[in-house]
Amino acid sequence: MSILNRHWLLWLFPLWLLSGCASLAPPVERVDEYTPGVTGETDLDRQITKVLEPFPGQAVAHVLYDGLDAFAARLAVADRAGRSLDAQYYLFHGDVTGMLFADRLLSVAERGVPVRLLVDDMDMQGRDPALLSLDAHPNIDIRVFNPFANRGFRFFEYLYRYGDVTRRMHNKAMIVDGVVAITGGRNIGDEYFKAGHHTDFRDMDVMIFGPVVREISREFDDYWNSAIAYPVTVIMTPEPDAIAPEERWFDLHSFAKAQLGGPYLNRLAETAFFRHLQDGTLPLSMGPAQVFFDEPHKIRLPLDDDSTHMGPDLWPLFQASTSELLIFNPYFIPGKAGVELLANLVRQGSRVIVLTNSLASNDVVPVHGHYAKYRKPLLRAGIELFELKVEDSDTGLSAGSGVGSSPKVSLHLKTFVFNREKTFIGSLNLDPRSILQNTEMGVVIENPDLATKIADAALDQLPRIAYQVRLDETDRLYWQGYDRQTGQWVRYDAEPDASLVKRLFAVISRILPIEKEL
């Protein structure tokens, strides 16, 4: 062994001791907890009862297309919590909207309403003190799903716990008083709610009422009571000189107060959602609804065991889309089986349209590299393929962020429209990671008017917000896009708007055997 190699080992050994020796505490014995039953005693109970009265047994939904509306809706339902508030998120950033949302959870707890917060550990590195201080409130309980054992240095844990810590809870849900829920594709962070300076994720959520909320609450309770969800006090140790929780609570409230009168909260106050709420004119869609979700212990089972997967219940909706199927999905790797499913629909006379990210708008380049392998087979089969432009556009799936310079636009919504009759809104990416490894959820709403509205709006906007991918007579790919400045259609023979470095990275990623990890 060379001296250089021995030096590397000397450096790596203490790091391995710091990270590799850490292990999770065994699951703790605890009493299962459930969302409190609906009693009809809270203001929200009475308000929702009036909304649902003309539609017995059906769901009533309001789709949140716009990022500002989506954040406004979360704050509005939190302000009306009278019995319980449950929140479940894959990412929960410590940025402006993350702090504002945490402040609102604290305010709910200070009114005496129990708050349960379940977060995946992927976004929590270095955040233990903040979580512990929030959890210290007597009305707030926080659990972390599938936590890392080492709370500081994680690198080696990715190696010796590979296959465990690499499988995550990707679900997103917020349930208030057991009568209203918000679910969809958005995490908690500036880029999801038009507060980001660098990225504006185009996404979609649904605020929903009715019997379907009980199923979303059941999903939350299943994850909350799972042995894989650890109370923060079990896996985290307070720092010796930790700031007192009360001081952190004061700082959180002070931060929120300092935002009053600022540009973001001013824009938030002017949202269409708040106007509709005040005027009693919130657009609503009624119809049967069904919740789909993976069971929490999916992440502990072999990839080929689909007994806990939501996929087997969802795929028949794709297979039955014999007139039209619209797929809006940011990370799209259909695989050979997916290409064949879509091709079979086209052979049956169905129109199949896919909108995904372009290389320029994709924030995960390896995903694009492996998706690119399937572009030609999809096009040869007759699928219409569109890729989102990276430029901001007021005519897009939602308006721009309006914060400083225009941020990069990236697709993040996971929405499918089946035969213009049913619409799926959720967290599911059509890639191997979502389908086989991570846990996901979503809601299917049966309302032809809603499905047609989403489909018509998308088809109207696609030529302006996306490039259409085509094959020429020599079987070569090209991209066709509308140039707003010249008013002309332009042909591109290489990935539009993507740098040479990004193109090379995508090509290299494509040849690596990592598709099942994406």
C-alpha positions, 0 to 999 in steps of 0.5 A: 500500500502506498503512503498516499493510500495510507494517508487517505485511510488515516483521514477516513478512519475518524470520519467513519468512526463519527458516522459509521458507528452511529445507529438508530435507537430501537423503536420505542413503545408508544400508544397509537394516536389518531386524528380526533373525530369530527364533533361538529363543534368547531367553526370549521366543522360548521362551515364545511358542513354547509358547503357539503350539505348539497353534495352528500357523500361527495368530495368538494375540491378547490384546485390550487394552481398558483403558488401564492394561492397555495400558501395563502390556503395553508395559512387560511386553514391553519388560522381556522384550526379548532381541534387539530392540525396535522402536517406531513412533508418531504421537504420543510425548508428554513427559508421565508415561507418555511419560517412563516409556516412554522410560525403559524403552526406555533400560533395554532398550538398557542391557541390550545390546538394540538399540532402534529408535524411529520417530516422526512429527514432528507431536509433536516440536516443541521436543523435538530435545535429548531425541531427540538425547540418547536417540539418543546411546546406542549401542544406540538409533537414532531416526528421524523420519518426514516431518520439518519442515525448520525445527526451531523455527518451523513456521508458514510451512512449513505454507504453502510445504510444504502437502501434504507436511508436512500428511500424516503417519504415523499408524501405531502398533506395538511389536515385541519380538524379532520374536515379539510385537507390540502395535498398535492406536489408542493413541499414547504419552501420558497420555490414552491410558493413564489417567494424564491429568487432563483427557482419557481416550481410550477406545481398543483395542490388541491384543497378538499372537503368531504368523506375523502378527508378521512382517508387522507387522515388515515394515511397520515395516522398510518405514517405517524404511528409507523415504527419508522417515524421517530419522535424527535426527542428519541433521536436528537440530543439538545446542545449543552448551550442550547437556546431556551425554547421560549426564546426561539419561539419569540424569535420565530414570532419576531421574524413573522412580524418583520415580514408584515408590510414586506413585498411577499406578504403584500402580494400574498394578501392580494391573492385571488384565493383570499379575495374569493374566500372573503367574498364567498366565491371560491371556485369548487368542483364536486364529485366522487374522490379516491385517495391513493397512497403507499404504505409506510413500510414500503421503504423496508420491502424489496423493490419487486414487492408491490404489496404496499404500493399504490401503483397497482390500484392507479395503473388501471386508470391509465390503461382505461384512458382510451380517448385521451391521457394527459401526463404532467410530470417533472421527472419522467422515466417511463421505462420500456413497460411505460412506453408500451403502455402508452403506445398501446393506448395510441394504438387504441385511438387515444391521444396521449400528451406528456409535458415534462421538464426540458434539460434546461428546466430540469433540476435533476440532470441525471433524470433527464439523461435517462428520460432522453433514452425514451424520447424516440420510442415515445415519438415513434409510438405517436405520443405527443411530447412537450418539454417546459421552457426555462424562461418565466412566462405570465402565460404559463401554468402559473404566473411568475414569482414577481420577486426581483429578477425572473427566476428559473422556471421548473416543472414540479406538478404531478397531475394526470387527466384521464379521458377528461373525466378524472384528475389525479393530483399528488406527489407521484413522479413517473420514475423508478424512485417514486414508483418502487422506492419512495412513498407517495400519495395522491387524490383522484377527483371524478369531475368532467368539468374540472378535468376538461378545464385543466386539459383545455388550459394546458393544451392552450398554453403548451405551445407558448410555455414548452417546446414540442419534441419531434422526429424529422424524416431522418429520425433525428430529434428536433425541438419546435418552440414559439419565439414570443419576441419575433412571433415565429416558430423556431426549430432547434436541433439540440437541447434548447437553452441548455449549456454545453456542460449540462448537455455533457452531464446528461449524456454521461448520466445516461450511460451510467447504470443508475436508472432504478435509483432515479 
